[in-house]
Amino acid sequence: MRRDLFPWTATGILLLAAWARLSRLTWYSLDVDEAFSLFWARVPLGQLVPDLLALRGDPHPPGYYALLKPWLWLLGENEPGLRLFSALAGLLFVALIWRLGRDLLGPTPALVAAALAAVSPGLVYASLDARMDLPAATFALAGAWALWRGLGLTAAGAPALARAIAFGTAFLFLTLACYSHLAGALFVAGLAPACLLWAWPSVRQNGGWRTAGPALLTLLGVAIAYLPYALNAWRVSAFAGGVITRSAPDIAEILTIAVGWTLTHNALPPAPLAVVAAVFVWVAVLLGGPVARRLTRWGGLIALLLVPLLLVVVLSQRQALLQPKILAVTTAGPLLLALSALTAERRPGWGAPVLSAAALLPLFGLSLWGYAELWRPEAQRDNWEAAAAYLEAHVGPRDVVLTHLHFYDKALAFYYDGPIVTPFGSRLVDDDEVARGLAPYLDHEVLWLAQSGHELTDPDSRLENWLMARYPVVTAQFPMHITLKGFLLAASGFPPLPGTRPLEVAFAGGGRLSGVWLDQRRLPADDIWLHPPSNWLHVVLYATPGDYRLTLEDGPGNVWGGQLPSPGIPVTGDPKTVIRHDVDLNLNPAMPAGPYKVVLRQIGPDGPMPRADNGETWLILEQVEVLP
């Protein structure tokens, strides 16, 4: 930085990158993949390494999980502890983009590429994910820069020790990249032609391969070190299957996904973005830039960009492996460096800089807009935190919580302290399998079923349909990407929920109310996590069978909350036996703050039935306060 023209600008970009990541470190709920990271980080190293080298239990190599262990030991098993490793890797990624861009293209393109990386929605999102994608990308970029330094030292005839340190560092980081994410191997494959192009001027000048040889031997050493895992991965990939399947893309599709993911995190359709990015790159070509004077450096970047993507296309014909997050490893760095070439030094004149600025400003605008889109409630990951909060408030002492598939319990258990059962380990085949799995739990009062991605894990909804056909639904809640439903296994035979207020009210038609339970007495009118835009108030009535209607009314009797229809079969029982009735009241999100009455009416054949004690057709159960 001391030799750079803009050291304070580079420092400011790193501070911007730090703010973009660290200020929102815990905004996202821990998802299933992150919970899996925690699970494997708890496994003893002596078991972790052999299991994952053989791809037992997880298709990812063991490097990231092993490196995560000391972070959790230092910081604890919490969201900051889990994510800080990826967040700091994201900061180093920005610094390495600047350094590699400075060496390859010059100071100005380096700063532009670093600024784009600092606010790239895809990179920020991956930095807040306790997974291996961003650490692997940073290791890969560090290895690429060390390899570039080694090429330069070799061409300059530097001492053997300096060259050995450079190539040894490259070997270490590239091997770490490969053993953190399989996409690291694709990046290494792209480095081979990139090194040849970067070394070509020295090769042509010296008439030999003295410059490129050590770099290629380093890459060969990485390939040999990666071989134990690679052979097992190749063998296992022959058996395509599992719960999740992904399509095999063509090169045009994967390029559009790469551009859209990097610049806006797919907040806009990627195809137009790919066209715009291509136009920007060709503007750089036409205006001069590094293409005329630094063809080999530009060509190396393009090889580093395209070769991994081509390998994804080819390997996906065997077993589809495209997941947008792997683009952080294979694509983001070379793509941003290629786009930053618009600002390379050119011949004197004002036309080229004006055109470059006009081209780059939309890119920054798109990235900033995509960054803002990351924090919308709709962008939340699988919101197990909201699901756990609801369960904590509603699960009774005789209830059971069940997740499907089995590994979803790891994400829920991060936030929920109660017991969770996981009887099903794969897709369900028939109703008999459902019945056998649920049999040990049907003596409880309520079964709470938490599912995520059931269109993949249970596409025929066998589990939910089996329960819906037999039991009334207590409630249905919808945290982001999660379905949470309670099924009333027994409407009577259990004592009321703790906190139930006893009542003794009789209606003229024979109905009798003995108690009421509310899940909250102070609540906002709107909601952003479970069922936006309106909040719900859950009420449990203990009464004889009948048609009970609840409303939320203000002082003069205006209705501000209505009873939601309950899906599934109705709750039934002996006409003289008190049974449990569950009701959700849907609040009007525009209702003013203040006190409101929860009003009950029993509906008979001719309308609301009068009470036996005073002849009124209504009963004020409780008063709740709606918060501003």
N, C-alpha and C positions, 0 to 999 in steps of 0.2 A: 504493500500500500504506500510505502514511502516514495516509491518511484512512480506512483500513479498520479495523474493530474487531478483526480477527484477522490482523495481519500475520505473526506468527510461525507461525500455523497454515498460511497460504499458503506461507510459506517451507518449512515442514516437508513439505508436499505435493509441492513441486518437488523436494526432496531425495529423497523416496520415489520419485518418478517417475524421477529420475536413477539411483538404486540399482536399480530394477526393470529398467532398460534396459542401463546400462553394465556392470553386474556380469556380464551374460551375453552380452556383445557377440559373442563368438566361439563360442558353444555350438553353434549350428546349422552344419552343413556348407554350403558354398557350393552353391547349386542352379543349374540351367541358366539360369533367368531372371537371377540375379545375375551369372553368367558372361557373359551377353549385355550386361549393363550395363558390365562391364569391357571387353568387345570394342568397344562403341560409344564408350566414353570414350577409347579409344586412337586412334580415327579422327580425322584432322585436321579442325579446325573447318570449313574451307572445303569439305570433302566431307560432313561430318556434317549440316550444316544443310540443304543442298539435297536430299540423299538422303532424309532423314526428313520434310522438308516434302512430298516427293512419295510418302512411304510406301514407299520402296524398301528392302527388307530388314528393316523393323520397322514395326509399325503405330502405335508411340508417337511423339509429337512430340519435337523435339530438345532441349527446355529442360533436362530433368533431366540428360541425358548431358553437355551442355555445362557445367552447373554442377558435375558430378562431377569434371571434369578437374582443376581446381586442388586438390581434396582429395587426389587420387591423386598429384599432383605434390608436395604437402607431406608426405603420410603414407606413400606407397608403395603398390604394388599388393598389398595384403594384406587380410585380413578386417577388421581395425579401420579401415584406410583406406577400404575400400569402404562400411562400414556406419555410420561415425561421422556422416556427413551425415544419414542417416535417423534415427539415434538422437537427435541434437541437434534435428532437426526435431520429433521426438516430444516433447521437453521443451518446446519453444516452443509446441507444440499445447496442452499442459496449461496453460501460462501464459496463452495466448490464450482458452482455455475459461473460465478464471477471470476474465479481464478483461471479455470479452464478457458473461458471465453476471452479473458485478457491475453492469455498466451496464444490462442489460436487466431483471434479476430482483432484484438486491440482493446484499449480501455473503454471506449464509448459503447461498442456492442456488448462488452462484458457487463457494464452497468445496466444496460437495457434488459439483457437476459436475466440478471439478478433481480431487477425490479419486477419483471413479469413473474418470476418464480416466487417472489415474496408474497404476492397476492393471488397467485394461481389457485383458483378454488379447488381443483383436483389435488394439488399438492398440500394445501392447507387441510383439506378433509382427511387425506392420508396421514398427515402429521398428528391428527387427533384420534387416530385409530391404533389401538394396542395390538397391532399386527406387524408382520415382517415386511410389508411392501416398502414403506419409506426408509427404514434402516437398510434394506437390501439395495435400494436405489442409491443411497448415500455411499455405501460401500463400493458399489459399482462405479460411481462417479469419481470417488477417491482413487480407485484402482486405475481408471482411465487417465486421470491427471498424472499419477505417478508413472504410468507407462509413457505418457507424452514427455515427462521430464527425463526419463531414462533414454528416450530416443534423442533428445537434445544433447544430453551429456555424452552419449556415444558419438554423435556427429561431431561434437566439439573436441573429442579426444580427452575427456575428463579422466581423472584417476579411477582406477578399477574399483576402489572402495565406494566412491560416490555413485558409480553406476550400479554396483551391487546393492547399495541401500535403496536406490530408486526402484530397481526391478524387484527386489525383495519386498518392498512396500506394496508394489503393484500386485505381486503374487498373493500377499496376505489379504489385502482388501478384496480382490476379485474372488478369492476362495471363500472369504466370508460372505460375499454377495451370493455365490452359488449355494452355499450351505445355509443361507437364510431364506432364499426363495428360488424356485426352479427357474423363474424368469431371469435370474442372475446369469445362468448359463447361456441364455439367449443373448444377453448383452455382451458376454465374453465372445460369443461367436461373431457379433458385429464388430468387435474390436480388431479382429484379425485383418479384414480388408482395410479398416480405418488405419491401422498401423502401417500397412503397406503403402497407402497413399500418403500418409504423413512423412514416411521415410523416403519417399520416391526421389525428392530433389537430391538427397545425399547419395542414394543408390546410383542415380544417373551421373552425378558428378564424380563419384569415386569409382564407378564401374564395378561395384561389388555389393554384397548384401551385409557388410559389416554393421551398418546402422540398424537394419530391420531384424537381423538374426536374433539378438538377445531378447527383443520384445516378443518375437514369435515363439522362442523357446520358453519364455515366461508364460505365455498363453497355453502352450502345450503342457507345462507343469501344472497349471490350474486345471486343465482338462483331466490329467491323470489323477490329481488329488480328488476330483469330483466323481471319478469313475465308480467307486463303490456305491454311492447313492444313485448315480445315473443309470446303472445297469438294473438295479432293483426297480427304479421308477419306470424304465422301459418295459420290464417284465409285467409289472402290475397294470400298466396302461393298456395292455392287451385285453384286460377284462373290464371293458367299459360298463359302467353301471352306477349303482349307488342311488341316493335320493335325488340329487340335483343333476340335471343334464343341461348342457349349453350348446348352442349352435356353433357350427364351424364357419367362420367368416371368410369372405374373400378380401383381397388386399384393399380394394376401394372402401369396403365397409369398415375395415379395421383402421384405415387412415382417418376416416370421418369420425369414428369413435374416439381415436387418439386426440384429434384436435378439439373436439367438443368436450371431452373429459378434462383436458389440460386447461383450456381457456375459460370455460364456464361451468364445469362439472355437470355438463349436459342440461343446464338450465334452459338452453336453446337447442333446437334440433341441430344435430352435428353436421348434417350435409351442407347447409349454407355456410357454416363456419369453415369447413374444409375448402370450399371454393374461395372464400375470402382469404384464407391463409395462403392458398396456392398463388393467388393473384399478388399478395404482398411479397412472396418470395421471388416471383418472376419480375416484379418491379425492381427488386434489389439487383437481379441479374442484368436487367436492361440499363439500370443507372450506373453500373460499374461495380462498385463494392469489391468484396474479396474474390469474386469469381474470376476476374481478369488477372489479378496479381497473386492470388493465393488459392489457386484452383485445387491443389492437393489438400489443403486444410479444409476447404469447403467440401470437397469430395469425401474426405474422411468422416465428416459430420453426417453427410447424407447416407453413407454406408452404415454408420452407427445407428441411424434412424430407421432405415428400411430393412436391413438384414434381420433384426429380431422380429419385426412384424411379419416378414415373409416366412420365417420359421414358425411363428404362431399359426399362420395359414396352413402350412404344410403339415405340422404336427396335429392340427385339429382334425385332419382327415382320419387320423387314427383314433384319437379321443379328444373331443372338444375341450379346450382348456382356457378359452378367452374369458377373462373376468376384467372389467374395466380397471380395477386397482392395479393390475400387473403393468399397466401402461406407465405407472410411476417409475417402475424399474427400467422398462425397455425404451421408453419414448420421450418422457417429459423433458429431460435434459437436452438431448440433441435437437428436439423440436424447438425449444425456446432459444437455443443458440442459433439455429438456422433463421428463425424469425428476426432475431436481433441484428442479423447481418444488414438489415435495411439502414442501419445507422453507421455503417463502416465509413472510413475516410475515403473521400472521392476527390475528383478534380475540382479546382476552385469554381465558385459560383454559388448562387443562392437557390437555384432550381432544385437540385438534388436534396438538400436538407429540408426544404419546404415539403417536397413530396414524401420524404421519409417520415417527417413528423405527421403529415396528414394520414399516412398509412398506419403509423404506430398508435396514434391516439385512440382509434376505434378498438385496437387490441386491448389497450389498458382499460378502456371503458367497459368492454365486455368482461374482462377479468374482475374489475371492481363490482360490476353488477352481479356476476356469478358468485362473488364472495359474499355479497349481501344476501343472496338467495340461500346460502348455507344455513342461515340462522332463522329461517321461517319455521314455524312449528311443523309444517308439512314436510320439511326436510329432515326431521328427527329420525334416527335409526329405530330399530325395534325397541319400543319404549318399555323395557322391562321394569324400569324404575317406577313409571306410572302404574303399571300392572301390580307391582309389589305393594305400592302405597294403597291401592284399592283393596287388595287382599288383606293387608294388615288391619284395615278398618272394618272389614266385613266377614272375615272367616270366623265362624263360631267354634267353640271348644269341641263340638262333635262333627266337624266338617273335615273333608279331605281335599287336598290340592293335587291335581294331576296335570302333568305336561306331556305333550306329544309333539314331536318325537322325544326319545329319552334324553338326548343331550341338551334340550332346551332348559332343563332344570338348572344347569350350571349358570346361565344368565339370570334366571329368576332368583336363584339362591344368593346371588351377590347382594340383592336388596331385601329379600324376604327371609325372615328368621324362622318361619315355621317349617314343619316337615313337608316334603314334596315327594310324591310317588311317581314312578316312571315305568309302568308295566309293559310298554310297547317300544321295541327297539328298531322297528323297521316299518315299512308300509303294511297296512292291514289287508288281509286276503279276503276274509268273509266275516259274517256276523258272529259265527261261532268263536272265532279268534277274539273278537271284541268282548263277547260274553265271558270267555275264560279269563281274559286279562282284567276285567272289571270285577269279577266275582268276589275277590277278597275285600272290596271297598264299598259294597252296596249296603252295608249295615250302618253307614254314617247318615247324618242328617242332610248335608248338602255336599255334592261333588262339584268342585270348581275346576273347570277344564280350561287350560291355557294353551293356545296353539299359535304358531307363527309359520307363515308360508305353507299353510295346509294344502294349497293348490299343488304343491310339490310333494309334501310328506303324506298327505291323505287326499289325493285328488277326487276320490269318490265320496268324501265326507262320511265314511263308514262309522267312525267313532261318534261324531256329533249326531248323525241321523239315528243311530241306535239309541242314544240317550234321549233325543227329542221325541222319539216315538213312545217312550215309556214314562218320562218324568216331566213335571212342570218346570218351566224355566224361571229361576229366581230373578236373574237380571242378565243382560248382555252388554258388555262394555268393550270398547274398541280403542285401546291404546295403539299408537302408530304401529302398523304391520303386525298387530297381535289381536286375536279374538279371545275374550275372556267371558265365559258363560258359567253360571251357577245352575245346577240341576237339583231340585228338591226331591231327594230320595225318600224322605219320610215326612209327611205333613203333620203328623202327631206322634206322640210317644216320647218326645224329648222336652225337657224344661225350656222355658223361654230364654232368649239370648240375654246375656248379662247386660244390665242397664235398661231392661224393659220396664216401662212404667205401667203398673197394674191399673186396670179400670174395671168397672162393673156397669155396663150400659146394655139395656135390652131394647129391642125394637118391637113394634106391635106385631109384626109378622112372625115373631119367634126368634129372630136373630139375636145373638148375644156377643158382645165384645168384652174381652177380659184383659187385654194389654196392647201396648203399642211401643215400637222401637224405631228410633230415627238414627240414621247414620251420621247426621251432623245437624247442628242447630244454628250455626253461623256459617254462611257460604256466599260466594259471589254468584252473580246471575249468569256469568258466562264461563266458558271452559275452553282451553286450547289443547288439552292432551288426550282426553278420553272420547269426547263426542262433541267437537266444536260445532256451532258457536255457543250452545246453551249448556248450562250445568244441569245435573240431575240430583234430585233428593230421593234417597231410598227409604221406604217405610215398610216395616213389618207389622202386620196386624195379627193378633191372636183372637180369632173369632170363629163362630160356627159357620159352616158353608153358606155362601150367598154371594150376591153381586154387590160388591162394595166399590164406591167411587170416591176418589180423593181429588181435591183441588187445593190450590194455593191462592189465598184471597187476601186483599188488603182490608183496611178497616171498614170502608163502605160496602165491601162485598164484591168488588171487581176481581175477576179471575185472572191471575198472572202465571199460573202453572197448572198444567193438565196431566192427567194420568196417561201413561203410555200403554198401548195394548201389549199384552204379554204373548210372545211367540210360544209355540208348542201347545201341549195339551193343558186343559184347565186343572186347577187343584180341586180335589174332591175329598169327601169324607162323610162319616155318619152325620145326619142332620143335627144331632144334639151334641156332637163332640167338637170341642174347640180345636181348630187346625190353624196352621201357619199360612198366611197370605202375604206375598211379597209384591210391592208396588213401586214403580219408578215414576216420580213426578218430574216432568220436563219444564224447566223454568224459561220464561221469556227473557232473552239476554238483554232486552232494553228496559226491564223493570227498574224503577227507582230503588235506591237503597232505603232500608227501613224495616220495620217489623211486618210480618205476614202471618196469617193463620193457616194451619193445615186443617182442612175441613173434610169431614167424612159424611157420606150419605149411603144408606143401603137402598138399593133399587129393587122394587118389587114388580109384579105384573102391571101395575097401574102407575108406576113412577116411584119417586122417593117415599120411603115408608116412615111413619112417625115413630118417635121414641116413646117407650112405655112410660117414662117418668114425667115428661113435660109436653109431649105432643109435637115437639119441633121435629122437622125433617132433616136436621143437620146437627153435627156435633163437632165442636172445635177440639181437635186432638192435642195440638201443640202450637206454640208460637215459635217461629224461626226469624232470624235476622239476616237480611240480604245485605251484604257488604258493598261498599262503593267499588 
